[in-house]
Amino acid sequence: NTLKNLVLFTCGLQPEGLEEVMKGVQVNTKLKTLKLSYNTIDNKSVSCLGMMLKKNKTLKKLYLSECGLQPEGLEEVMKGVQVNTKLKTLKLSYNTIDNKSVSCLGMMLKKNKTLKKLYMHLSECGLQPEGLEEVMKGVQVNTKLETLELRGNTID
């Protein structure tokens, strides 16, 4: 298998199809980039996504912008990224985040040792200024993160 980049933007993937993609990516030894933005990812699919992130050893870039991820789904993603040892770029813009998922984001930033770029255009995500404190706690101890894009937020 020589596939290194899989781009599935706006494909209308159904949960079953997305689950099959995740199973394949979980064991793939060549894939470097997976772009799933603009597909709807439900709670069952996101749990497969979280498991894939825990097991995959080659994926470096994951794009999940505007996938309809709810706070519980973002928590699954954060838990997977927290233990992933290869992921360098993560795009999560325009999904819904709450206080609990912000805490998971902060914890992921504290524990992940490889992520260099995190993009969360949060103007549509519902992150409140006080939630940024959790993110900043993670940033303070993270020694690898080079880019944190939180564009579109009101910070007091």
N, C-alpha and C positions, 0 to 999 in steps of 0.2 A: 504494500500500500504506500503510495507516494503523496497522497492528498495532504497538503499543508495548510490550506485556507478554505474554510467553508462559509460561504455568505448566503444566508437565508433571510435577508431583510424582506419584510412585507410579503411573506409567502402564504399567510393564512394558515399556518401550521395548526393542526388540531392537537389536542392533548396527547392522543395516542401516537401520532407522528413525532411529536416533540420528545416523548418518552423513548421512542426507538432511536432517535438521533442521540439522546443522552447516553443510552446504553452503548452505542457505537463509539462515541467520543470517550467514554469511560475507559475503554481498553485500547484505543487508538494510540499508536506509538510515534506518529509523525505530525499530527495536526497541531498547528501553532496558533491559528486564529479561528474563532467561532463568532460569527455575527448573527445574532437572533433578533435584533431590534425590530420594533413595529410588528411583532407577533404577540398574540395574547397567551400569557403563561399562567395557567391556573395552579391551585395549591398542590394538586397531585403531580403535575409536571415539574413544579419547582422543587419538589422533594427529590425527584430524579436528578435535577440539575445540581442540587446541593451534594448529593451522593457522588455525582460525576466529579465535582470539584475536589472532593476529598480523595478520590482515587486516581484521577488523571495525572500523569507525570510529564506531559509535554506542552499543554496549552499555555500560551503566554498572553493572549489577548482575548477578552470576552466582552461582547457588546450586548447589553440588555436594555437599551434605552426604549422608553415608551412601550413596555410590554404588559402594562396593566398589573404589574406586581403590587400586591398589597403588603402591608407591614409584616404579616406572617411569612410571606414569600421572601421578602428582603432578609428576614432573619435567617431563613434556610440558606440563602446565598452567602450571607456573612459568615455563618458557621462553616460552610465549605471553604470559603476563601481563607478563613482563619488558619486552617491547617494545610492549605495548598502550598506546595513548595516551588512552583514554577510560574504562576500567574504574575505578569508584570503590569498589565493594563486592564482596568475594569471600568466600563461605562454603564451607569445606572440612572441616567437622567430621566426625568418625567415619569417616575413611579411614585407610589404613595408611601410616605414614611411617617412613623409616629414615635413617641418617646421610647417605647421598648425597642423598636428596631434601631433607633439612634444609639441606644446603649450597646446593641450588638455591633453596630458600626464602629463605635469607639473601642470596643473590646477587640474586634478584628484588627483595627489599626495598631493596637498594642501588641498583638500576638503574631501577626503575619510578618514574615521576614523577607518577602520578595517583591511585594507590590510596589511599583514605582509611580504609577499614574492612576488616579481615581477621579472620574468625572461624574459629578452629580449636579446637573443644572436643576436646582431645587425650587425654582419659583413656582413650579406646578406640583411639587412633591409634598408640600405641607409641613416642611421643617420650620420649627419656630426658633427664634433667636436663642432661647435658653437651651435648645437641643444642640446648638453649635458647641456648647461647653463640653458635652460628651465627646464630640468629634475632636475637639482641641486637646482633650486629655489623651486621646489615642495618638494624636500627632506628636505630642510632646515626647513620647517614649519611642516612637517609630523612627528607626535610623535609615530606612530605605526609601521612603516616600519622597519623590521629587516634585510631583505635580498633584495638587488637590484643587480641583475646580468646583467651586460652590456658587457659581455665577447665578444672579437673579434672586438673591436673598437680601432681606433687610437686616442688617446687623447693627444693633444699638451699641 
